Amino acid sequence: MNENVELVLKGKEKRRPIEVDGVKVGQGFVVIAGPCSVEDEKQTIETAIAVKNAGAQMLRGGAFKPRTSPYAFQGLGLKGLKILKRAKEETGLPVVTEVMDPRDVSWVSEYADVLQIGARNMQNFSLLKEVGRSGKPVLLKRGMHSTIDEWLNSAEYILAEGNHDVILCERGIRTFEKATRNTLDISAVPVVKKLTHLPVIIDPSHAAGHAYLVPSLSLAALAAGADGLMVEVHVNPDAALSDREQSLRPDEFSKLMEKIRRLEEVIRNIHDRD
């Protein structure tokens, strides 16, 4: 581990939950759910209500979408942020959304409760410094080609600006395997929790690339000691403008939440016997 990583290392700071509008990430198991992309108000609010009813504590939704192809749907921008704000007003769920440009941080912060740094921007150091100065909690995804050391150094850029509310998110890394979109590095959960005080969550949707794999990876994350999940849910995945193959329907998400509650009880019982 790079000795230059100072603030993120366990022992430099005490482990503590990160509070986001009443939700404590790092205390219990927090589930963030919602559509990959904000497509329109009806789709977003219906999805938000569905995930809230199933037990999700926070809402995810992309207003800006970095895509491999420049011709793919890029998000609604400001209109999408306004829709997310209305979804929060409707459900009370805090909003997690991605910011891609340092110039956008201040005004995206007016709509978001958590600023997400996507995998492609993990080493966009100007952006990391800007969100570090924002005063908003930051969800930092691991880059698809990045080591844990590089990931923690990216977190260091945010913490060094005075923002200690950083949530780490493992979302799968690029390997030679083609059966899944990425390869979920489940070992990153205990490794990161040993090295740092920061909470770490899993994004099983981007790791899997297929909806049928999301429940298994989600339960594995809980068993491995993750502090939560970020799951893609869409009221009509077949019509989704992005990531339709990996998005759960509301009924599938509801079943997953029930399994999570049951597994949480099993894990509590195991810890009580230790």
C-alpha positions in Angstrom: 0.0 0.0 0.0 1.3 3.4 -1.0 2.7 5.1 2.1 1.5 8.5 0.8 -2.1 7.6 1.5 -2.5 9.4 4.8 -6.1 10.4 5.7 -8.0 7.4 4.3 -5.9 4.8 6.3 -7.6 3.3 9.3 -6.3 4.8 12.4 -5.8 8.3 11.0 -9.5 8.9 11.6 -12.1 7.0 13.6 -14.6 5.0 11.7 -17.9 6.9 11.7 -21.1 6.8 9.7 -21.6 9.5 7.0 -25.0 11.2 7.5 -27.0 12.1 4.4 -30.2 13.8 5.2 -31.0 11.5 8.0 -29.5 8.3 6.4 -26.3 7.0 8.0 -24.0 5.3 5.6 -21.7 3.0 7.5 -24.3 2.2 10.2 -26.4 -0.7 9.2 -26.9 -1.7 5.6 -28.0 1.1 3.3 -29.6 0.5 -0.1 -29.5 3.1 -2.8 -31.7 2.4 -5.8 -33.2 3.9 -8.9 -32.9 4.2 -12.6 -29.6 4.4 -14.5 -30.9 7.5 -16.3 -33.6 10.0 -15.5 -35.7 9.8 -18.7 -38.8 11.7 -17.7 -40.7 12.7 -14.6 -43.2 9.9 -14.7 -40.6 7.1 -15.0 -38.4 8.6 -12.3 -41.1 9.3 -9.7 -42.8 5.9 -10.2 -39.4 4.2 -9.8 -38.6 6.3 -6.7 -41.9 5.4 -5.1 -41.4 1.7 -5.9 -37.9 1.6 -4.4 -39.0 3.6 -1.3 -41.9 1.2 -0.7 -39.5 -1.8 -1.0 -37.2 -0.3 1.6 -34.5 1.6 -0.2 -33.1 4.6 1.8 -31.7 6.7 -1.0 -32.5 7.4 -4.7 -30.0 7.1 -7.5 -30.5 8.6 -10.9 -28.3 9.9 -13.7 -28.9 13.4 -15.1 -25.5 13.3 -16.9 -24.5 10.0 -18.5 -21.0 9.3 -19.6 -21.4 6.8 -22.5 -19.0 4.8 -24.5 -20.6 6.0 -27.7 -21.1 9.8 -28.3 -24.4 9.0 -30.0 -26.0 7.2 -27.0 -28.4 8.9 -24.7 -26.3 11.4 -22.6 -28.9 12.4 -20.0 -31.3 15.3 -19.5 -28.9 17.6 -17.6 -30.5 20.3 -15.7 -34.0 19.0 -16.5 -33.0 15.7 -15.1 -31.8 17.3 -11.9 -35.1 19.1 -11.5 -36.9 15.8 -11.9 -34.8 14.2 -9.2 -35.6 17.1 -6.9 -39.3 16.5 -7.5 -38.8 12.8 -6.8 -37.2 13.6 -3.5 -40.1 15.9 -2.6 -42.5 13.1 -3.4 -40.7 10.3 -1.5 -38.3 12.0 0.9 -35.4 9.9 -0.4 -32.0 11.7 -0.5 -30.6 11.9 -4.1 -27.3 10.5 -5.4 -26.4 11.7 -8.9 -23.2 11.9 -10.9 -21.2 15.0 -11.6 -18.7 14.9 -14.5 -17.2 18.4 -14.8 -15.5 20.6 -12.2 -17.5 23.5 -13.6 -20.8 21.8 -12.8 -20.1 20.9 -9.1 -21.5 24.0 -7.5 -24.9 24.0 -9.3 -25.3 20.2 -9.3 -24.8 20.5 -5.5 -28.0 22.5 -5.3 -30.0 19.4 -6.4 -27.9 16.5 -5.1 -27.5 15.2 -1.6 -24.5 13.0 -2.6 -22.2 13.8 -5.5 -21.2 10.6 -7.4 -17.8 10.3 -9.1 -18.1 7.7 -11.8 -15.6 5.0 -12.7 -14.4 6.9 -15.7 -13.6 10.0 -13.6 -12.0 8.3 -10.6 -8.7 9.9 -11.5 -10.0 13.2 -12.8 -8.1 15.1 -10.1 -9.5 18.5 -10.9 -13.0 17.1 -10.4 -11.9 15.3 -7.2 -10.5 18.5 -5.7 -13.7 20.5 -6.6 -16.0 18.0 -4.9 -13.6 18.0 -2.0 -14.4 21.7 -1.7 -18.1 21.3 -2.2 -19.1 20.4 1.4 -21.3 17.6 0.0 -20.9 13.9 0.7 -19.1 12.1 -2.2 -19.6 8.6 -3.6 -16.4 7.6 -5.3 -16.6 4.6 -7.7 -13.5 2.5 -8.3 -12.2 2.9 -11.8 -12.6 -0.2 -14.1 -8.8 -0.6 -14.5 -7.8 0.7 -11.0 -6.0 -0.9 -8.1 -7.2 -0.5 -4.6 -4.2 1.7 -3.9 -5.1 4.0 -6.8 -8.7 4.1 -5.6 -7.7 5.2 -2.1 -5.3 7.8 -3.4 -8.3 9.3 -5.4 -10.3 9.4 -2.1 -7.3 11.2 -0.6 -7.6 14.0 -3.1 -11.2 14.6 -1.8 -10.2 14.3 1.9 -7.2 16.6 1.5 -9.6 19.4 0.5 -11.3 19.1 3.9 -14.3 16.9 2.8 -14.2 13.7 4.9 -17.6 12.5 3.9 -16.5 10.0 1.3 -18.3 6.7 0.4 -16.3 4.2 -1.6 -18.1 2.1 -4.2 -16.8 -1.1 -5.8 -18.5 -1.6 -9.2 -16.5 -4.3 -10.8 -13.2 -4.1 -12.7 -12.2 -5.0 -16.2 -10.7 -8.5 -16.7 -10.4 -11.0 -19.5 -13.8 -12.5 -18.5 -16.7 -11.8 -20.9 -19.6 -13.6 -19.1 -20.2 -10.5 -17.1 -20.0 -6.8 -17.9 -17.2 -6.4 -15.3 -15.7 -8.7 -12.6 -17.0 -7.8 -9.1 -14.0 -7.7 -6.8 -15.8 -8.9 -3.6 -12.4 -9.1 -1.8 -12.2 -5.4 -2.1 -14.8 -5.1 0.7 -12.8 -6.7 3.6 -9.5 -5.3 2.2 -10.8 -1.7 2.1 -12.5 -2.0 5.5 -9.2 -3.2 7.0 -7.2 -0.4 5.4 -9.5 2.6 5.9 -12.2 4.1 8.1 -14.4 5.0 5.1 -17.6 3.1 4.3 -17.6 0.9 1.2 -20.7 -0.2 -0.8 -21.1 -2.4 -3.9 -22.7 -1.6 -7.2 -23.8 -5.1 -8.4 -25.6 -3.8 -11.5 -22.5 -2.5 -13.3 -20.5 -5.4 -12.1 -22.9 -8.0 -13.4 -24.4 -6.3 -16.5 -27.3 -8.8 -16.2 -30.3 -8.4 -14.0 -30.4 -12.1 -13.0 -27.0 -11.8 -11.4 -27.7 -8.8 -9.3 -29.5 -10.6 -6.3 -26.6 -13.1 -5.9 -23.9 -10.3 -6.0 -26.0 -8.2 -3.6 -26.2 -10.9 -1.0 -22.5 -11.7 -1.4 -21.8 -8.0 -0.7 -23.8 -8.1 2.5 -22.1 -11.3 3.6 -18.7 -9.9 2.9 -19.3 -6.9 5.2 -20.2 -4.1 2.8 -22.0 -1.1 4.2 -24.6 -1.0 1.4 -25.6 -1.4 -2.2 -26.4 0.8 -5.2 -28.8 -1.0 -7.5 -30.4 0.0 -10.8 -34.2 -0.3 -10.8 -36.5 0.7 -13.7 -40.3 0.5 -13.9 -40.0 -0.8 -17.4 -36.4 -2.1 -18.1 -37.3 -3.1 -21.7 -37.9 0.5 -22.6 -34.9 1.9 -20.6 -32.7 4.3 -22.5 -29.5 2.9 -20.8 -28.5 -0.2 -19.0 -31.7 -2.1 -19.6 -30.1 -5.5 -19.4 -28.9 -4.9 -15.8 -31.9 -3.1 -14.4 -34.3 -4.8 -12.0 -38.1 -4.4 -12.2 -39.7 -3.1 -9.0 -41.1 -6.5 -8.1 -37.6 -8.1 -8.5 -36.1 -5.3 -6.3 -38.8 -5.9 -3.7 -37.9 -9.6 -3.6 -34.2 -8.7 -3.3 -34.9 -6.4 -0.3 -36.8 -9.2 1.4 -33.8 -11.6 1.0 -31.5 -8.9 2.3 -33.6 -8.5 5.4 -33.5 -12.2 6.0 -29.8 -12.5 5.5 -29.2 -9.5 7.8 -31.0 -11.4 10.5 -28.9 -14.5 9.9 -25.7 -12.4 10.1 -26.8 -10.7 13.3 -27.5 -14.1 14.9 -24.0 -15.3 13.9 -22.4 -12.2 15.4 -24.4 -12.6 18.6 -23.0 -16.1 19.0 -19.4 -15.0 18.5 
